[in-house]
Amino acid sequence: MRSKSTKSCPVSEELEPLLEAIRHRFTQLSDAKCQRNIFLKRLQTLTRFGAEAMDYEEPQVAELPKELEIGFAVCHPECGNQAFVVMDGGPQGCDCCGGTMMPMKTRVYRIKRQTG
């Protein structure tokens, strides 16, 4: 996913009110559908933001599909980010704010044959 612009993400929040809002939201979540667990895993990811280890293992076999569904997605109006996303899998996170990108239009694309 590619962000529209890195300049569209100004820092205007203080940390303490955000942490308090996180604590408050956590108390509102139930254990239904593992909401608390998912919430904590997302927070855990934030603890590594920008410092992720680049120790990903390369798969033995990686076969690309012949077709892909691509969507033009937008983030919440408070963010305003726009991006093209691959529609395979679950919701796509916004590169700018971490929110959920909502696909507005989708289309199936076929992989171009390589020549020569």
C-alpha contacts under 8 A as a table, 3 or more apart, distances in Angstrom:
res1	aa1	res2	aa2	distance
1	M	83	A	6.08
1	M	84	F	5.98
1	M	85	V	5.39
1	M	86	V	7.84
1	M	95	D	7.35
2	R	83	A	5.51
2	R	84	F	6.83
2	R	95	D	7.29
3	S	6	T	6.88
3	S	81	N	6.38
3	S	82	Q	6.39
3	S	83	A	5.73
3	S	94	C	7.84
3	S	95	D	6.10
3	S	96	C	6.77
4	K	8	S	7.81
4	K	81	N	5.83
4	K	82	Q	5.53
4	K	83	A	6.38
5	S	8	S	5.53
5	S	9	C	7.90
5	S	81	N	7.58
6	T	9	C	6.00
6	T	96	C	7.27
7	K	10	P	6.69
8	S	79	C	7.49
8	S	80	G	7.60
8	S	81	N	7.37
8	S	96	C	7.95
9	C	79	C	7.16
9	C	96	C	6.17
9	C	97	C	7.37
13	E	18	L	7.57
14	E	17	P	6.28
14	E	18	L	6.84
15	L	18	L	5.26
15	L	19	L	6.21
16	E	19	L	5.07
16	E	20	E	6.19
17	P	20	E	5.08
17	P	21	A	6.15
18	L	21	A	5.01
18	L	22	I	6.17
19	L	22	I	4.99
19	L	23	R	6.26
20	E	23	R	5.08
20	E	24	H	6.16
21	A	24	H	5.00
21	A	25	R	6.05
22	I	25	R	5.14
22	I	26	F	6.11
23	R	26	F	5.16
23	R	27	T	6.52
24	H	27	T	5.35
24	H	28	Q	6.70
25	R	28	Q	5.12
25	R	29	L	6.64
26	F	29	L	5.37
26	F	36	R	6.77
26	F	39	F	7.51
27	T	30	S	8.00
29	L	35	Q	6.14
29	L	36	R	6.02
30	S	34	C	7.58
30	S	35	Q	6.10
30	S	36	R	6.48
31	D	34	C	5.01
31	D	35	Q	5.61
31	D	36	R	5.92
31	D	37	N	7.83
32	A	35	Q	6.20
34	C	37	N	5.27
34	C	38	I	6.17
35	Q	38	I	5.25
35	Q	39	F	6.04
36	R	39	F	5.04
36	R	40	L	6.17
37	N	40	L	5.21
37	N	41	K	6.22
38	I	41	K	5.08
38	I	42	R	6.28
39	F	42	R	5.26
39	F	43	L	6.42
40	L	43	L	5.02
40	L	44	Q	6.09
41	K	44	Q	4.91
41	K	45	T	6.29
42	R	45	T	5.11
42	R	46	L	6.58
43	L	46	L	5.06
43	L	47	T	6.72
44	Q	47	T	5.26
44	Q	48	R	7.24
45	T	48	R	5.51
45	T	49	F	6.54
46	L	49	F	4.86
48	R	51	A	5.23
48	R	52	E	5.50
49	F	52	E	6.57
53	A	56	Y	7.93
59	P	62	A	6.27
65	P	68	L	6.75
65	P	111	I	7.75
66	K	110	R	5.84
66	K	111	I	5.35
67	E	108	V	6.52
67	E	109	Y	5.49
67	E	110	R	4.32
67	E	111	I	5.86
68	L	86	V	7.10
68	L	87	M	7.71
68	L	88	D	7.74
68	L	108	V	5.51
68	L	109	Y	5.27
68	L	110	R	6.46
68	L	111	I	7.72
69	E	86	V	6.10
69	E	87	M	5.47
69	E	88	D	7.04
69	E	106	T	6.60
69	E	107	R	5.56
69	E	108	V	4.20
69	E	109	Y	6.11
70	I	84	F	6.64
70	I	85	V	5.64
70	I	86	V	4.67
70	I	87	M	5.56
70	I	106	T	5.54
70	I	107	R	5.58
70	I	108	V	6.19
70	I	109	Y	7.06
71	G	84	F	5.54
71	G	85	V	5.23
71	G	86	V	6.31
71	G	87	M	6.20
71	G	103	P	5.56
71	G	104	M	6.95
71	G	105	K	5.51
71	G	106	T	4.08
71	G	107	R	6.45
72	F	82	Q	7.33
72	F	83	A	5.93
72	F	84	F	4.60
72	F	85	V	6.43
72	F	103	P	5.56
72	F	104	M	5.80
72	F	105	K	5.40
72	F	106	T	6.33
73	A	82	Q	5.75
73	A	83	A	5.44
73	A	84	F	6.01
73	A	85	V	6.71
73	A	101	M	5.60
73	A	102	M	5.06
73	A	103	P	3.89
73	A	104	M	5.46
73	A	105	K	7.27
74	V	80	G	6.80
74	V	81	N	5.83
74	V	82	Q	4.46
74	V	83	A	6.53
74	V	101	M	5.31
74	V	102	M	5.32
74	V	103	P	6.42
74	V	104	M	7.11
75	C	79	C	6.17
75	C	80	G	5.53
75	C	81	N	5.24
75	C	82	Q	6.35
75	C	94	C	6.66
75	C	99	G	6.77
75	C	100	T	6.32
75	C	101	M	4.64
75	C	102	M	6.12
76	H	79	C	5.58
76	H	80	G	6.02
76	H	81	N	7.75
76	H	99	G	7.37
76	H	100	T	7.67
76	H	101	M	7.48
77	P	80	G	4.81
79	C	96	C	7.56
79	C	97	C	6.72
81	N	94	C	7.35
81	N	96	C	6.90
85	V	92	Q	7.22
85	V	103	P	7.99
87	M	90	G	7.71
91	P	100	T	6.50
91	P	101	M	7.04
91	P	102	M	7.99
92	Q	100	T	5.87
92	Q	101	M	5.52
92	Q	102	M	7.94
93	G	98	G	5.34
93	G	99	G	5.55
93	G	100	T	4.77
93	G	101	M	5.77
94	C	97	C	5.70
94	C	98	G	4.61
94	C	99	G	5.20
94	C	100	T	5.85
94	C	101	M	5.68
95	D	98	G	5.93
103	P	106	T	7.10
